[in-house]
């Protein structure tokens, strides 16, 4: 047995275990009956899309904050050098 075959079998067993656990868990709660295994792939894709949009928005916020930080530093340094120029010109 090579590593690929072993890992593939392990992943298949984990998938089966997770699916069985989820089915058992969902059968205990009446509100989760609409979250059936037939819509599992759809729900997975929705969750994945949500995570992707959350990370994309987070990166955009980080980029905006970085731009604001750099602009603030630029304004501070321009003011600093202007004060030094004015002070030296007296």
Beta strands, then each sheet from edge to edge (+ up, - down):
end
